[in-house]
Amino acid sequence: MLPVPEGAYGNFFEEHCYVVLHVPQSLKATQGASSDLHYWVGKEAGAEAQGAAATFVQQLQEERGTLTVLHREAQAHESDCFRSYFRPGIIYRKGGLPSDLKHVETNMFNIQRLLHIKGRKHMSATEVELSWNSFNKGDIFLLDLGKMMIQWNGPKTSISEKARGLALTYSIRDRERGGRAQIGVVDDEVKAPDLMQIMESVLGRRVGSLRAAMPNKDINQLQKANIRLYHIYEKGKDLVVLELATPPLTQDLLQEEDFYILDQGGFKIYVWQGGLSSLQERKAAFSRAAGFIQAKGYPTYTNVEVVNDGAESAAFKQLFRIWTEKRSRNRRLGRIDKLIHVKLDVGKLHSQPELAAQLRMVDDGSGKVEVGKAQSLEQCHCQHRADLGCDQSLPGSRLGHPQEEETTLTDVWCMQDLRRQPVDPKHHGQLCAGNCYLVLYTYQRMGRVQYLLYLWQERAGHYGRGKSAPTTRLFHVQGTDSYSTRTVEVPARASSLNSNDIFLLVIAGVCYLWFGKGCNGDQREMARVAVTVISKKNEETVLEGQEPPHFWEALGGRAPYPSNKRLPEEVPSVQPRLFECSSQMGCLVLAEVVFFSQEDLGQYDVMLLDTWQEIFLWLGGAAGAWKKAVAWGQEYLKAHPAGRSLATPIVLVKQGHEPPTFTGWFFTWDPYKWTPDPSNKEVVEGSPGTASLISEITAEVNSFQLSRGPGNGRAGAMALQALKGSQDGSGNELIRGPKSGGVSSTSASINGALPREQLMHQAAEDLPEGVDPARREFYLSDSDFQDIFGKSKEEFYNMATWRQRQEKKQLGFF
């Protein structure tokens, strides 16, 4: 086993095996998280290499203990977790690597290879035969000739695939050529004759038409929902595999002295090892999984993940209906952990988006509220959906509470007969079964007006439309502060009561506020305020045990109800997860981005962020599938193997208008990343700038040094000369251009540095001949560049395009 240099991360030779250890570094990522140890097998790897890697993995596992998740990965079938480490993509290289050579040689220009690039959020580049026979209509191919790299886009590829493919092309150039290579893009063969001339000089003239791409075999959500739990144990000399349960799975099925396999539809196999399982069982985890895969007839490349009791991955936990972390040993000894109540400071929501995300509130509720009522869901087009009994903490509306004087402005409408009608403000907070409600909340953030549009609809099982409400009604008063208190109607019978809560009984217009013996002073105080929404009349207080006879008669007679003192609730351990959404054959397909950041959100993406209490659907500015987003969110909940509630709120978020309840789930967030400069008419792209590179590079290929217009034969000659230089490694190396510049070239007259005075604050027509006005900073000397920008050219061109533009404007180079 040899260490791989950091510059070669993401390159994998087919004849080798690799071991990858990932340890979360950020504080957010390490809260309850474990490290991940991956064992990767190339498709041409021999038994000796696999055995050496497996032995090394066992040694690492023993050293690191049980707080490590083990993964077995197979080439081209890696888990989303593994692929998330290597952005913008993985590179598969033919053959093996002699022990006396470096893993990746930098600045090697004597090379000819063809890479097949494909994928969605997680791209991969596979070295294939250098022939037109390798091409197809639906994928991207990169002809790498050392000093010249040509990305050929199939006619059926989407613009998002082209952008991600180009990001991978730039990454290969920067890591393997030190940035010193020309990049050209063939998006339309007719419009790129010079680049096609180069390709045909290497590949020959293409004969016949291109073949269609192989269809993707992505696993959809319905397939992933087909899970089964098996108990694995030894009986004598035999190994017994006993099917234990199907969804919904509960955590108590896993006993700490036992060993289990969870089969996720043959797509992935999880092995769970109890805390009291033996060392021999732990060492046999992979072999038992391999035997299970063989017995089921699954492909040998089926992904395997081994998790230990107390160190389960987020993906594993969310296959269960609810998952709670084990409490400390104090509880086992009979002691109950003490809860500490901390007063909520809503003033911190603006400065602490992570707090806003946890509380699901964008601010302190001082914005403007507009409420509308609709008779059917079809009448409503919503941005945020909540359901009866699962209400969002609605900022500003303060449902169930009087408005603070002059702190909010409230305009209310209802939809009746497809027309908007106002709702009386005194009925705000009263959400009636049989109706849909629209609530528009307007607030200010960073000097900009922001909007939240909610759609509230009744949950199935309550009083339906057209049915009159009963004369006796019972309401459960929940919460202890003005931001969480709500009144929810429950069945009017004695068994609905609870000694630890407060209930409001309404009998023919007369109100009785019932206090259980276990409720505290805060509950009582907020209950008296909350019930004013139900009735403006004075209510009669009834203490548990002192109820008048007609109280029980209204509830159908006395009956047992919960009276035991509640223990502190187990808080579900849920880690937010981010997915890219797409559709295949009409079914939802998700690709998870593990250890996600803002950089993972691209303008062509529809991303799903699952925080368990809410589902966010983030829509990129150029995403064309936004109309499908709500349906995808609902399909995600329906197909979730944990049996998720269909009442879970679904939130649509548009690029550039993210509320703190969304951004707070990210480790860092730059609110100006997608803000266009008013002085610049160009749109600042929402990803690392790669989408705009496609058009920029294509234009430069046709108009820059490689192509100077029709009838100019010199362009083709220059291209072929560059090709010749890349083949023999001789001649002057091409100077590296900006990351956003695509093909870069300089004339002999300016093949060196120019004084800063000739480049800074100069109009385009006043620049020296041959200087590209859009990249004038490139012609500075290295020392001047460092002095002006405070960084090297390489560091500058590795920045996002929008940041480059921002700095150039500030320093007079735009």
C-alpha positions in Angstrom: 0.0 0.0 0.0 1.4 3.4 -1.1 0.1 6.8 -0.1 -1.5 8.9 -2.9 -0.4 12.5 -3.1 -3.2 15.1 -2.6 -2.9 16.4 -6.1 -3.9 13.0 -7.4 -7.0 12.6 -5.4 -9.9 11.5 -7.6 -7.7 9.5 -10.0 -8.1 5.8 -9.9 -6.3 3.1 -11.9 -8.5 0.1 -12.9 -5.9 -2.5 -11.9 -5.5 -1.2 -8.3 -7.4 -1.1 -5.1 -7.6 2.1 -2.9 -8.4 2.8 0.7 -9.9 6.2 1.4 -10.4 7.6 5.0 -12.6 10.6 5.5 -12.7 12.4 8.9 -15.2 15.3 9.2 -13.3 18.6 10.0 -16.1 21.1 10.5 -17.8 21.5 13.9 -21.2 21.1 12.2 -20.2 17.9 10.5 -18.7 16.3 13.6 -21.8 16.6 15.8 -22.7 13.0 16.2 -20.9 12.1 13.0 -18.4 9.3 12.5 -15.5 8.9 10.1 -15.8 6.9 6.9 -13.4 4.3 5.7 -13.8 3.2 2.0 -12.4 0.2 0.3 -12.4 0.8 -3.5 -11.9 -2.1 -6.0 -10.9 -1.4 -9.7 -12.7 -3.5 -12.3 -9.3 -5.1 -13.3 -7.9 -5.4 -9.8 -6.4 -8.8 -9.0 -7.0 -11.0 -6.0 -3.6 -10.0 -4.5 -4.4 -6.3 -4.6 -7.9 -6.9 -3.1 -6.5 -9.0 -0.3 -3.8 -6.4 0.6 -6.4 -3.6 0.7 -8.8 -5.7 2.8 -6.0 -6.4 5.3 -5.1 -2.7 5.5 -8.8 -1.8 6.1 -9.0 -4.2 9.0 -5.9 -2.7 10.6 -7.3 0.8 10.3 -10.6 -0.3 11.7 -9.0 -1.8 14.7 -6.9 1.3 15.3 -9.8 3.8 14.9 -12.4 1.7 16.9 -16.1 1.4 16.4 -16.7 5.1 15.5 -16.0 4.3 11.8 -18.4 3.4 9.0 -16.9 0.9 6.5 -17.8 1.0 2.8 -17.0 -1.4 0.0 -16.9 0.5 -3.3 -16.7 -0.9 -6.9 -15.6 1.0 -9.9 -18.4 3.0 -11.7 -20.8 1.9 -8.9 -19.6 4.0 -6.0 -21.9 5.3 -3.3 -22.9 9.0 -3.3 -20.9 9.4 -0.1 -17.7 8.4 -1.9 -18.4 10.4 -5.0 -19.1 13.5 -2.9 -15.4 13.7 -1.8 -14.1 14.2 -5.4 -15.5 17.3 -7.0 -16.0 18.0 -9.8 -15.6 14.3 -10.7 -13.7 11.0 -10.6 -11.2 10.0 -13.3 -10.8 6.3 -14.2 -7.4 5.5 -15.7 -6.5 2.4 -17.7 -4.0 -0.1 -16.4 -1.9 0.1 -13.3 0.8 2.3 -11.9 4.4 1.0 -11.6 5.7 1.5 -8.1 8.5 3.8 -9.2 6.3 6.3 -11.0 4.2 9.2 -9.6 0.4 8.7 -9.4 -0.2 11.8 -11.6 2.6 13.6 -13.5 2.1 17.4 -13.6 3.1 19.4 -16.6 3.3 16.3 -18.9 2.3 17.4 -22.4 3.3 14.3 -24.3 -0.1 12.6 -24.1 -3.0 11.5 -26.2 -6.1 10.1 -24.6 -9.9 10.1 -24.9 -12.0 10.5 -21.8 -15.7 9.6 -21.7 -17.5 12.0 -19.3 -20.9 11.3 -17.9 -23.1 11.6 -14.9 -25.5 14.1 -13.2 -24.4 15.7 -10.0 -21.5 13.3 -9.6 -19.5 13.3 -12.8 -16.9 10.7 -13.9 -14.4 10.5 -16.7 -13.3 7.1 -18.0 -10.4 6.5 -20.3 -11.7 4.8 -23.5 -10.3 3.7 -26.9 -9.0 6.6 -28.9 -11.5 6.2 -31.7 -14.8 7.6 -33.1 -16.3 4.3 -32.1 -16.2 5.4 -28.5 -18.5 8.4 -29.1 -22.2 8.5 -28.7 -24.9 11.2 -29.0 -25.8 11.5 -25.3 -22.5 12.0 -23.5 -19.4 14.2 -23.4 -16.0 13.3 -24.6 -12.7 15.0 -23.9 -9.8 14.6 -26.4 -6.7 15.3 -24.3 -3.6 16.2 -26.4 -1.4 17.7 -23.8 -1.3 21.3 -24.7 -4.8 21.2 -26.3 -7.9 19.8 -24.7 -11.1 19.6 -26.7 -14.5 18.9 -25.1 -16.9 17.4 -27.5 -20.6 17.6 -26.4 -23.0 15.1 -27.7 -26.1 16.6 -29.4 -28.4 15.0 -26.8 -26.5 16.3 -23.7 -28.2 18.9 -21.5 -26.8 22.3 -20.7 -26.2 21.3 -17.1 -24.2 18.2 -18.2 -22.1 20.4 -20.4 -21.4 22.9 -17.6 -20.4 20.1 -15.2 -18.4 18.4 -17.8 -16.5 21.7 -18.4 -15.8 22.0 -14.7 -14.2 18.6 -14.8 -12.2 19.5 -17.9 -10.8 22.6 -16.1 -10.0 20.5 -13.1 -8.0 18.1 -15.2 -6.1 20.9 -16.9 -5.3 22.7 -13.7 -4.2 19.6 -11.8 -2.3 17.8 -14.5 -1.0 20.7 -16.7 -0.6 23.4 -14.1 -3.3 25.3 -16.0 -1.1 25.6 -19.1 -3.3 24.1 -21.8 -5.7 25.4 -24.3 -9.3 24.3 -24.0 -11.8 24.3 -26.8 -15.5 23.2 -26.8 -17.3 21.6 -29.7 -21.0 22.2 -29.1 -21.9 22.2 -32.8 -19.5 20.5 -35.2 -20.5 22.8 -38.1 -19.6 25.9 -36.1 -16.2 24.6 -34.9 -14.4 23.5 -38.1 -10.9 24.2 -36.7 -11.4 22.1 -33.6 -13.0 19.3 -35.8 -9.9 19.4 -38.0 -7.7 18.8 -35.0 -9.9 15.9 -33.8 -10.0 14.3 -37.3 -6.2 14.5 -37.5 -6.0 12.3 -34.4 -9.1 10.1 -34.8 -9.5 10.1 -38.5 -12.6 11.1 -40.4 -15.8 9.7 -38.9 -17.6 7.2 -41.0 -21.3 6.6 -40.4 -23.6 8.2 -37.8 -23.1 8.3 -34.0 -24.8 5.6 -31.9 -27.3 6.4 -29.2 -26.1 6.6 -25.6 -26.7 3.8 -23.2 -29.7 4.5 -21.0 -29.0 5.3 -17.4 -29.7 2.6 -14.9 -30.2 4.9 -11.9 -32.2 3.5 -9.0 -35.4 5.4 -8.4 -36.9 6.2 -5.0 -39.5 3.4 -5.2 -36.8 0.8 -5.7 -34.8 2.3 -2.8 -37.9 2.0 -0.6 -38.0 -1.8 -0.9 -36.1 -2.6 2.3 -35.9 -5.8 4.4 -34.2 -6.4 7.7 -32.5 -9.8 8.3 -31.1 -11.2 11.6 -27.8 -13.1 11.0 -26.7 -15.6 13.6 -24.8 -18.9 13.8 -26.6 -22.2 14.7 -24.0 -24.8 15.2 -21.8 -24.7 12.1 -24.5 -23.1 10.0 -25.1 -19.4 9.4 -28.8 -18.6 9.6 -30.3 -15.7 7.7 -33.8 -14.9 9.1 -36.0 -12.2 7.6 -37.1 -10.1 10.5 -39.1 -7.1 9.3 -40.2 -4.9 6.4 -41.1 -1.2 6.5 -41.7 0.7 8.6 -38.7 -0.4 10.6 -38.2 0.6 14.3 -35.0 1.1 16.1 -35.8 -1.4 18.8 -35.5 -4.2 16.3 -31.7 -3.9 16.6 -30.4 -5.7 19.7 -26.8 -4.8 20.8 -25.7 -8.4 21.1 -26.7 -9.3 17.5 -25.7 -8.9 13.9 -28.1 -7.7 11.1 -28.2 -7.1 7.4 -30.5 -4.5 5.9 -31.2 -5.0 2.2 -32.2 -1.9 0.3 -33.7 -3.5 -2.8 -30.4 -5.0 -3.9 -29.1 -1.5 -4.5 -27.2 -1.3 -1.2 -26.5 -3.7 1.6 -26.1 -2.4 5.2 -24.4 -4.5 7.9 -25.3 -3.5 11.5 -23.0 -4.7 14.3 -24.3 -4.6 17.8 -22.1 -3.1 20.5 -21.7 -6.6 22.2 -21.0 -8.5 19.0 -17.7 -10.3 19.0 -14.4 -9.3 17.3 -14.7 -12.4 15.1 -18.1 -11.3 13.9 -16.8 -7.8 13.1 -14.0 -9.2 11.0 -16.4 -11.3 9.1 -18.7 -8.4 8.2 -17.6 -8.0 4.5 -17.5 -11.8 3.9 -21.0 -12.2 5.3 -22.3 -9.4 3.1 -20.6 -11.0 0.1 -22.2 -14.3 0.8 -25.6 -12.6 1.2 -25.1 -10.8 -2.1 -24.2 -14.1 -3.9 -27.1 -15.9 -2.3 -29.6 -13.2 -3.5 -28.1 -13.2 -7.0 -27.2 -9.5 -6.8 -24.3 -8.0 -8.9 -20.9 -8.4 -7.3 -20.5 -4.6 -7.5 -23.4 -4.1 -5.0 -22.4 -1.4 -2.5 -21.8 -2.5 1.1 -21.8 -0.3 4.2 -20.9 -1.6 7.6 -22.1 0.4 10.6 -21.5 -0.1 14.3 -23.9 0.4 17.2 -23.8 4.1 18.1 -22.0 5.2 14.9 -24.6 4.8 12.2 -24.6 6.9 9.1 -27.4 9.4 8.4 -28.5 7.3 5.4 -28.9 4.3 7.6 -30.7 6.1 10.4 -33.3 7.5 8.0 -34.4 4.1 6.9 -36.1 3.8 10.2 -39.4 5.5 11.3 -37.6 7.4 14.0 -34.1 7.2 15.3 -32.9 8.6 18.7 -29.4 8.7 20.1 -28.8 6.6 23.1 -28.8 8.5 26.4 -25.9 8.5 28.8 -25.4 5.7 31.3 -27.0 7.9 34.0 -30.4 6.9 32.7 -29.6 3.2 33.0 -28.7 3.8 36.6 -32.1 5.3 37.3 -31.2 8.9 36.9 -33.2 11.1 34.5 -31.3 13.8 32.6 -32.4 17.2 33.7 -33.8 19.6 31.1 -32.6 23.1 31.1 -35.1 25.7 29.7 -33.5 28.6 27.9 -35.5 31.7 27.0 -35.8 32.3 23.3 -34.1 35.5 22.0 -35.8 36.0 18.6 -33.6 39.1 18.1 -30.8 36.8 17.2 -32.6 35.2 14.2 -31.2 37.7 11.7 -27.5 37.2 12.8 -27.7 33.5 13.5 -29.4 31.7 10.5 -28.6 28.3 12.1 -30.9 29.3 14.9 -33.6 30.4 12.4 -33.2 27.0 10.7 -33.6 25.1 14.0 -36.6 27.2 15.1 -38.1 27.3 11.6 -38.7 31.1 11.9 -37.2 33.8 9.6 -37.5 36.6 12.1 -39.4 37.8 15.2 -42.8 38.1 13.4 -42.8 41.9 12.9 -43.4 41.6 9.1 -46.6 42.0 7.1 -49.1 39.1 7.0 -51.7 38.5 4.2 -54.1 35.6 4.6 -56.4 34.1 2.0 -58.9 31.2 2.1 -59.6 28.8 -0.8 -62.2 26.1 -1.1 -59.9 23.7 -2.9 -56.2 22.9 -3.3 -56.5 23.4 -7.1 -57.2 27.1 -6.6 -53.9 27.6 -4.8 -50.4 27.9 -6.3 -48.1 27.8 -3.3 -44.5 28.2 -2.3 -44.8 26.7 1.2 -47.2 24.0 2.2 -48.3 23.1 5.8 -51.0 20.8 7.0 -53.5 20.7 9.9 -51.8 19.5 13.0 -48.3 20.0 11.5 -48.2 23.7 11.3 -45.0 25.6 10.5 -43.9 28.2 13.1 -45.5 30.9 11.0 -43.6 34.2 11.5 -45.7 37.3 11.7 -49.0 35.5 11.7 -48.9 34.5 15.4 -51.8 32.2 14.8 -53.8 31.9 17.9 -52.5 35.1 19.5 -53.4 38.8 19.5 -51.3 40.9 17.3 -48.9 43.3 19.0 -50.0 46.8 18.6 -48.6 48.4 15.4 -45.9 45.8 14.9 -47.6 43.9 12.0 -49.8 44.9 9.1 -52.4 42.3 8.2 -54.5 42.1 5.1 -56.6 39.0 4.6 -58.5 37.5 1.7 -60.4 34.3 1.0 -60.9 32.5 -2.3 -64.6 31.8 -2.9 -66.1 31.0 -6.3 -62.6 31.4 -7.8 -62.5 35.0 -6.5 -60.5 36.6 -3.7 -62.5 37.8 -0.8 -61.2 39.5 2.4 -61.2 37.7 5.7 -62.0 39.5 8.8 -58.8 40.2 10.8 -60.5 39.0 14.0 -60.6 35.5 12.5 -56.9 35.4 11.8 -55.4 32.2 13.3 -58.6 30.3 13.0 -57.9 27.6 10.4 -61.1 25.6 9.7 -61.3 22.1 8.2 -62.7 22.0 4.7 -60.8 25.1 3.5 -57.3 25.9 2.2 -55.5 29.0 3.4 -52.9 31.2 1.7 -50.7 33.2 3.9 -48.2 35.7 2.4 -45.6 36.9 4.8 -43.4 39.9 3.8 -40.2 40.7 5.7 -36.9 42.6 5.2 -33.5 40.9 5.2 -30.3 42.7 4.3 -32.2 45.7 3.0 -34.2 43.5 0.6 -37.9 42.7 0.7 -38.5 38.9 0.9 -41.6 36.9 0.7 -42.9 33.6 2.2 -46.1 32.2 0.6 -47.7 29.4 2.7 -50.5 27.1 1.6 -52.3 25.5 4.6 -54.6 22.5 3.9 -56.5 20.2 6.1 -55.2 16.8 6.9 -57.3 13.8 5.9 -59.5 12.5 8.7 -60.8 15.9 10.0 -64.3 17.3 9.3 -64.7 17.4 5.6 -66.1 20.1 3.4 -69.9 20.5 3.6 -70.2 18.9 7.1 -71.3 21.0 10.0 -69.2 21.3 13.1 -70.5 19.4 16.2 -72.1 21.4 19.0 -69.5 19.9 21.4 -65.9 20.5 20.5 -62.6 19.8 22.3 -59.3 21.6 21.7 -55.9 20.7 22.8 -53.8 23.8 23.9 -50.2 23.1 23.1 -47.0 25.2 23.8 -45.5 27.4 26.4 -44.6 30.6 24.5 -46.2 33.0 21.9 -44.2 31.5 19.1 -45.1 27.8 19.6 -48.5 27.8 21.2 -51.4 26.5 19.1 -54.9 25.1 19.6 -55.7 21.9 17.8 -59.1 20.3 17.7 -59.2 16.7 18.9 -62.0 14.1 19.1 -64.5 15.2 21.9 -64.2 12.2 24.2 -62.6 11.7 27.6 -59.8 9.5 26.3 -58.3 12.6 24.5 -57.5 14.3 27.8 -54.0 14.1 29.4 -53.2 15.1 33.0 -50.1 17.0 31.8 -51.9 19.2 29.3 -54.6 21.9 28.9 -57.8 21.5 27.0 -60.7 23.8 26.0 -64.2 22.2 25.9 -66.8 24.2 24.0 -70.5 23.2 24.8 -73.1 25.1 22.8 -71.0 28.3 23.0 -70.0 27.9 26.7 -66.2 27.4 27.2 -64.5 25.4 29.9 -60.7 25.6 30.2 -59.5 22.3 31.8 -56.1 22.3 33.5 -54.5 18.9 34.1 -52.6 18.4 37.4 -49.2 18.1 35.6 -49.3 21.4 33.6 -47.1 24.3 34.8 -47.6 28.1 35.2 -46.2 29.0 31.7 -48.7 26.6 30.1 -51.6 28.1 32.0 -50.6 31.7 31.2 -50.3 31.1 27.4 -53.5 29.0 27.3 -55.6 31.8 28.6 -54.3 34.0 25.8 -54.6 31.3 23.1 -58.2 30.4 23.8 -59.4 34.0 22.9 -59.1 32.9 19.3 -61.7 30.2 19.8 -64.1 32.4 21.9 -64.1 36.0 23.0 -66.4 35.1 25.9 -65.0 34.5 29.4 -64.2 30.9 29.9 -64.8 28.9 33.1 -61.7 27.3 34.6 -62.0 23.6 35.5 -59.3 21.8 37.5 -58.7 18.1 37.0 -60.7 16.2 39.6 -63.2 19.0 40.1 -65.2 18.7 36.9 -69.0 19.3 37.0 -71.3 16.4 35.8 -72.2 18.1 32.6 -68.5 18.3 31.6 -68.3 14.5 31.5 -71.7 14.2 29.9 -70.5 16.3 27.0 -67.6 14.0 26.5 -69.7 10.9 26.4 -69.0 9.9 30.0 -65.9 9.3 32.1 -63.2 7.1 30.5 -59.5 6.4 31.3 -57.0 8.9 29.9 -53.2 9.2 30.2 -52.2 10.5 33.6 -48.6 9.3 34.1 -45.9 12.0 34.4 -44.1 12.3 31.0 -40.4 11.7 30.9 -38.2 14.1 28.9 -38.8 13.3 25.2 -36.2 11.6 23.2 -35.1 14.1 20.5 -34.8 12.4 17.1 -31.2 12.4 15.8 -31.6 13.7 12.3 -28.8 15.1 10.0 -30.0 17.2 7.1 -29.4 15.7 3.7 -29.1 17.3 0.3 -30.1 15.6 -3.0 -30.2 16.5 -6.7 -33.6 15.8 -8.2 -34.1 14.4 -11.7 -36.7 12.2 -13.4 -36.2 8.9 -15.2 -39.2 7.1 -16.9 -41.5 9.3 -14.9 -40.0 8.3 -11.5 -38.0 10.5 -9.1 -34.2 9.8 -9.1 -32.1 11.4 -6.3 -28.3 11.8 -6.1 -27.1 12.7 -2.6 -24.4 15.3 -2.0 -22.8 14.4 1.3 -21.0 17.1 3.3 -22.7 19.7 1.2 -22.0 23.4 0.8 -23.4 26.4 -1.1 -21.1 25.5 -4.0 -23.2 22.4 -4.7 -26.2 24.5 -5.7 -26.1 25.2 -9.5 -28.3 27.4 -11.6 -29.7 24.4 -13.6 -30.4 22.3 -10.5 -33.4 21.3 -8.5 -32.1 20.3 -5.1 -34.0 18.7 -2.2 -32.9 19.5 1.3 -34.4 17.1 3.9 -34.3 18.4 7.5 -36.9 15.9 8.5 -39.3 18.5 9.9 -39.4 20.2 6.5 -38.6 19.4 2.9 -36.9 22.3 1.0 -36.9 22.2 -2.8 -34.2 24.7 -4.1 -34.8 25.9 -7.7 -31.8 27.2 -9.7 -32.4 30.3 -11.7 -32.3 28.4 -15.0 -34.0 25.2 -13.7 -36.6 24.1 -16.2 -38.4 21.6 -13.9 -39.7 23.9 -11.2 -43.3 23.0 -12.0 -42.5 19.4 -11.0 -40.8 20.3 -7.8 -43.8 20.1 -5.5 -44.8 16.7 -7.0 -41.2 15.5 -6.5 -41.4 16.6 -2.8 -44.6 14.7 -2.4 -43.2 11.6 -4.2 -40.2 11.7 -2.0 -42.3 11.6 1.2 -44.6 8.8 -0.2 -41.7 6.6 -1.2 -39.6 7.2 1.9 -38.9 3.9 3.6 -39.3 5.4 7.0 -43.0 6.0 6.4 -42.8 9.8 6.5 -45.8 11.9 7.2 -47.4 13.3 4.1 -48.2 16.4 6.1 -44.5 17.3 6.3 -44.2 21.0 5.0 -42.7 21.3 1.6 -40.9 24.6 0.9 -40.0 26.0 -2.5 -36.9 28.2 -2.5 -35.7 30.2 -5.5 -32.1 30.9 -6.2 -31.0 34.2 -4.7 -34.1 34.4 -2.4 -33.1 31.9 0.3 -34.6 32.5 3.7 -32.4 32.0 6.8 -34.5 28.9 7.6 -32.8 27.4 4.6 -29.3 28.9 4.7 -28.9 28.0 8.3 -28.5 24.4 7.4 -25.3 25.2 5.5 -21.9 25.6 7.3 -21.3 28.9 5.6 -23.4 31.0 3.2 -22.5 33.9 1.0 -25.6 36.1 0.5 -23.9 38.0 -2.3 -22.9 35.0 -4.4 -25.8 35.3 -6.8 -26.4 39.1 -6.6 -25.8 40.8 -9.9 -23.9 44.0 -10.1 -26.3 46.8 -11.2 -23.6 48.3 -13.4 -23.1 45.1 -15.2 -25.9 43.7 -17.4 -24.4 40.3 -17.4 -26.1 37.8 -15.1 -23.8 36.5 -12.4 -24.1 32.7 -12.6 -25.1 30.7 -9.6 -22.5 28.0 -9.7 -18.7 28.2 -10.0 -19.2 30.1 -13.3 -19.1 27.0 -15.4 -22.5 27.5 -17.2 -21.3 30.8 -18.7 -18.0 29.2 -19.8 -19.7 27.1 -22.4 -20.9 30.0 -24.5 -17.7 32.0 -23.7 -15.3 29.3 -24.8 -17.4 28.4 -27.9 -17.3 32.0 -29.0 -13.6 32.3 -28.5 -12.9 29.2 -30.4 -14.6 30.7 -33.4 -13.3 34.3 -33.0 -10.0 34.1 -31.2 -6.6 32.9 -32.4 -7.8 29.5 -33.3 -10.5 30.8 -35.6 -10.4 34.3 -37.2 -13.3 34.0 -39.5 -14.2 32.4 -42.8 -11.5 32.0 -45.4 -8.6 32.5 -43.0 -6.4 29.4 -43.5 -3.9 30.6 -40.9 -6.2 29.5 -38.0 -6.2 25.9 -39.0 -2.4 26.0 -39.4 -2.0 27.4 -35.9 -4.2 24.7 -34.4 -2.3 22.0 -36.1 1.0 23.6 -35.0 -0.4 23.5 -31.4 -1.3 19.9 -31.9 2.2 19.1 -33.1 3.7 20.8 -30.1 1.6 18.8 -27.8 2.7 15.5 -29.4 6.4 16.0 -29.3 6.6 18.2 -26.2 8.7 20.8 -27.9 8.2 24.4 -28.6 7.1 27.2 -26.4 4.5 26.3 -23.8 1.2 28.2 -24.0 0.7 30.6 -21.2 -2.1 29.6 -18.9 -5.2 31.8 -19.2 -8.0 32.6 -16.8 -10.3 29.9 -15.7 -13.2 31.7 -17.4 -11.3 32.4 -20.6 -11.4 29.0 -22.2 -8.8 29.0 -25.0 -6.0 31.5 -24.1 -3.3 32.7 -26.4 -1.0 35.6 -26.6 0.8 37.2 -29.6 4.5 37.5 -29.8 4.4 41.2 -29.2 3.0 40.9 -25.8 4.3 37.4 -24.8 5.6 38.9 -21.5 4.5 41.4 -18.9 3.1 44.8 -19.6 3.3 47.8 -17.2 0.3 48.1 -14.9 -0.2 51.7 -16.1 -1.1 50.5 -19.6 -3.7 48.0 -18.2 -5.4 49.6 -15.2 -8.4 52.0 -15.6 -8.0 52.0 -19.4 -10.8 52.0 -22.0 -10.7 49.0 -24.3 -9.6 51.1 -27.3 -6.6 52.5 -25.3 -5.2 49.1 -24.5 -2.0 47.9 -26.2 -2.6 45.9 -29.4 -3.4 42.3 -28.8 -4.6 42.7 -25.3 -7.9 41.0 -24.5 -9.9 43.7 -22.7 -11.9 41.1 -20.7 -8.6 39.6 -19.3 -6.2 42.5 -19.1 -5.0 41.5 -15.7 -3.5 38.4 -17.3 -0.8 40.5 -18.9 0.6 41.8 -15.6 3.9 40.4 -14.4 3.7 37.9 -11.6 5.1 40.4 -9.1 2.7 43.2 -10.1 -0.2 40.8 -10.0 0.7 39.7 -6.5 1.2 43.3 -5.4 -2.2 44.5 -6.8 -4.4 41.5 -6.2 -2.7 40.2 -3.1 -2.5 36.6 -4.5 -0.9 34.7 -7.3 -2.4 34.3 -10.8 -3.0 30.6 -10.1 -4.9 31.4 -6.9 -6.9 34.1 -8.6 -8.0 31.9 -11.6 -9.0 29.1 -9.2 -11.6 31.5 -7.7 -15.2 31.5 -8.8 -15.8 33.6 -11.9 -18.1 36.0 -10.1 -15.4 36.7 -7.5 -12.9 37.3 -10.2 -15.1 39.9 -11.8 -15.8 41.6 -8.5 -12.1 42.0 -7.7 -11.3 43.2 -11.2 -14.0 45.9 -11.0 -12.7 47.1 -7.7 -9.1 47.3 -8.9 -9.7 48.8 -12.3 -9.3 45.8 -14.6 -12.8 45.5 -15.9 
